[in-house]
Amino acid sequence: MDRTTDVLIIGAGPAGATAASLLQQAGFRVVIVEKQRFPRFVIGESLLPRCMDLLEEAELLDSVREQGFIIKDGAVFKRGEATCTFKFTQQFTNGWSYTYQVPRDQFDKTLADAVEARGIPILWEHGVTRVEFDDSGHSLTHLEGPNGESLEVSARFILDGSGYGRVLPRLLNLDEASSLPLREAMFTHVSGDKRPVGEGEGRIWVCLMGDEENAWMWIIPFSNGKTSIGIVAKPDYLARFPEDPDARLQAILQESAATRERLSDVQFTFPVRTIRGYSISAKRLHGPGFALMGNATEFLDPVFSSGVTLAMESANRAAKTLIRQLNGEQPDWEKEYAEHLMMGVNTFRTFVNAWYDDRLPTIFFSPMKEEIFQDQICSVLAGYVWDENNPFVGQSERSVNTIVNACKVLAD
Ligand SMILES: Cc1cc2nc3c(=O)[nH]c(=O)nc-3n(C[C@H](O)[C@H](O)[C@H](O)COP(=O)(O)OP(=O)(O)OC[C@H]3O[C@@H](n4cnc5c(N)ncnc54)[C@H](O)[C@@H]3O)c2cc1C
């Protein structure tokens, strides 16, 4: 393999595969370095319709379609006996009306196989250990292979799509604490889910689990008959239940009418896994010779399934900005890349905060159902968080507060 490349991409997840494909389409040499061997488990299984545009542009949609993933055409929110359904056919933004629920081992392998089949080398089971930049931003990246062997790759630019590995944020001291409080997620896959039949079968369910600080559970059905379930809550909430993780999740299922009924006969297909403290930010998203993408930038919270969409959008933008630079132009990375990405992140930030402080549930479960604002909210939930014509994008905080106040007036 040539150890000199135009672009070194760290991580073969959705961010890495998307950027690699776009850069290769533009005629640049790309090498991907991936610490693990695929298929590998990663959490984050519910896509948003915006992903479809991004997969299509990266010429990856056909490969994804061939997998026969279950179609997700909406999102269902549950609180006790109350239900609020958003159908992606009823949106403000003119976007895709569906997407997929994807076991990530299969989805990520599909993307990686597709880019590898186009001749993009992937150095599997190679982890980045050290990176040196010279004054012009050219880099020498030191890698360690599966048997401890060393390898070096010289690149004009590095795109870091290392996800939770956060390679460059760690090496360049760019990590920044999140403004969100510590939460924990416990999850597994199950068989025996009594999912709806016919319309709505593939929708994600987001179930509120109690009155306190809006702990919630996801239910994400797959086409292989299994279903992903998980609880997200502050550690205090979880500590009220048995200590053993499997027993804890089983006990939590009893806390809401929705999960109690639908998941009453489920069997866990692997022991419950726990992760905590996943919300994190970065001091900056780019610098001479590098840019961060996907979860290596900022990760907020799983509640609106925004992670893969933001990973692929950031990869799309970073690749386009980089193509201009490699073609001799001088793009403004802050404006063209960071500000664009943060518009979407900040829209989701408003929604995440409004979920946990109960403003969004107040809207979702209000009898007030004005079509126009429902459609605008639906487009945010579909991942169209760069449509500045949508008041829930440009002025998300104000728009949420206006509707909450109207719902409260109606309730009084
Ligand atoms: C509880 C929970 C639930 C979630 N649910 C959803 C959801 O329903 N929908 C959604 O869209 N998102 C969800 N997410 C977010 C989602 O997991 C991520 O946003 C998404 O996986 C980010 O993709 P990525 O390409 O940036 O990174 P990843 O998919 O994490 O890929 C990064 C790759 O980099 C590799 N790597 C790491 N370190 C190194 C190294 N040193 N050298 C080389 N390679 C390296 C890793 O092996 C990995 O394969 C959830 C997150 C959490 C915490």
PDBQT file of the ligand as one rigid body, heavy atoms in Angstrom, charges set to zero:
ROOT
HETATM    1  C1  LIG A 501     -27.170   5.315  24.011  1.00  0.00    +0.000 C 
HETATM    2  C2  LIG A 501     -26.990   5.861  22.614  1.00  0.00    +0.000 A 
HETATM    3  C3  LIG A 501     -27.974   5.646  21.648  1.00  0.00    +0.000 A 
HETATM    4  C4  LIG A 501     -27.835   6.177  20.372  1.00  0.00    +0.000 A 
HETATM    5  N1  LIG A 501     -28.841   6.015  19.456  1.00  0.00    +0.000 NA
HETATM    6  C5  LIG A 501     -28.722   6.578  18.235  1.00  0.00    +0.000 A 
HETATM    7  C6  LIG A 501     -29.758   6.416  17.260  1.00  0.00    +0.000 A 
HETATM    8  O1  LIG A 501     -30.787   5.778  17.489  1.00  0.00    +0.000 OA
HETATM    9  N2  LIG A 501     -29.566   6.997  16.042  1.00  0.00    +0.000 N 
HETATM   10  C7  LIG A 501     -28.439   7.708  15.742  1.00  0.00    +0.000 A 
HETATM   11  O2  LIG A 501     -28.326   8.232  14.632  1.00  0.00    +0.000 OA
HETATM   12  N3  LIG A 501     -27.446   7.838  16.628  1.00  0.00    +0.000 NA
HETATM   13  C8  LIG A 501     -27.544   7.303  17.857  1.00  0.00    +0.000 A 
HETATM   14  N4  LIG A 501     -26.516   7.406  18.743  1.00  0.00    +0.000 N 
HETATM   15  C9  LIG A 501     -25.296   8.093  18.311  1.00  0.00    +0.000 C 
HETATM   16  C10 LIG A 501     -24.403   7.208  17.428  1.00  0.00    +0.000 C 
HETATM   17  O3  LIG A 501     -23.931   6.115  18.180  1.00  0.00    +0.000 OA
HETATM   18  C11 LIG A 501     -23.207   8.006  16.915  1.00  0.00    +0.000 C 
HETATM   19  O4  LIG A 501     -23.563   9.349  16.726  1.00  0.00    +0.000 OA
HETATM   20  C12 LIG A 501     -22.634   7.484  15.588  1.00  0.00    +0.000 C 
HETATM   21  O5  LIG A 501     -22.246   6.138  15.717  1.00  0.00    +0.000 OA
HETATM   22  C13 LIG A 501     -21.448   8.349  15.158  1.00  0.00    +0.000 C 
HETATM   23  O6  LIG A 501     -20.873   7.847  13.980  1.00  0.00    +0.000 OA
HETATM   24  P1  LIG A 501     -19.325   8.125  13.691  1.00  0.00    +0.000 P 
HETATM   25  O7  LIG A 501     -19.075   7.686  12.284  1.00  0.00    +0.000 OA
HETATM   26  O8  LIG A 501     -18.965   9.505  14.086  1.00  0.00    +0.000 OA
HETATM   27  O9  LIG A 501     -18.538   7.170  14.728  1.00  0.00    +0.000 OA
HETATM   28  P2  LIG A 501     -18.607   5.592  14.974  1.00  0.00    +0.000 P 
HETATM   29  O10 LIG A 501     -19.774   4.981  14.356  1.00  0.00    +0.000 OA
HETATM   30  O11 LIG A 501     -18.415   5.417  16.447  1.00  0.00    +0.000 OA
HETATM   31  O12 LIG A 501     -17.307   5.046  14.217  1.00  0.00    +0.000 OA
HETATM   32  C14 LIG A 501     -16.012   5.415  14.631  1.00  0.00    +0.000 C 
HETATM   33  C15 LIG A 501     -15.002   4.349  14.225  1.00  0.00    +0.000 C 
HETATM   34  O13 LIG A 501     -13.689   4.825  14.568  1.00  0.00    +0.000 OA
HETATM   35  C16 LIG A 501     -12.903   3.734  15.018  1.00  0.00    +0.000 C 
HETATM   36  N5  LIG A 501     -11.796   4.202  15.870  1.00  0.00    +0.000 N 
HETATM   37  C17 LIG A 501     -11.881   4.632  17.153  1.00  0.00    +0.000 A 
HETATM   38  N6  LIG A 501     -10.650   4.911  17.622  1.00  0.00    +0.000 NA
HETATM   39  C18 LIG A 501      -9.780   4.664  16.609  1.00  0.00    +0.000 A 
HETATM   40  C19 LIG A 501      -8.360   4.746  16.500  1.00  0.00    +0.000 A 
HETATM   41  N7  LIG A 501      -7.563   5.110  17.516  1.00  0.00    +0.000 N 
HETATM   42  N8  LIG A 501      -7.789   4.432  15.319  1.00  0.00    +0.000 NA
HETATM   43  C20 LIG A 501      -8.581   4.021  14.273  1.00  0.00    +0.000 A 
HETATM   44  N9  LIG A 501      -9.922   3.896  14.327  1.00  0.00    +0.000 NA
HETATM   45  C21 LIG A 501     -10.501   4.225  15.487  1.00  0.00    +0.000 A 
HETATM   46  C22 LIG A 501     -13.915   2.889  15.794  1.00  0.00    +0.000 C 
HETATM   47  O14 LIG A 501     -13.474   1.553  15.882  1.00  0.00    +0.000 OA
HETATM   48  C23 LIG A 501     -15.200   3.042  14.983  1.00  0.00    +0.000 C 
HETATM   49  O15 LIG A 501     -15.413   1.976  14.074  1.00  0.00    +0.000 OA
HETATM   50  C24 LIG A 501     -26.656   6.902  20.027  1.00  0.00    +0.000 A 
HETATM   51  C25 LIG A 501     -25.663   7.109  21.000  1.00  0.00    +0.000 A 
HETATM   52  C26 LIG A 501     -25.824   6.612  22.276  1.00  0.00    +0.000 A 
HETATM   53  C27 LIG A 501     -24.758   6.868  23.293  1.00  0.00    +0.000 C 
ENDROOT
TORSDOF 0
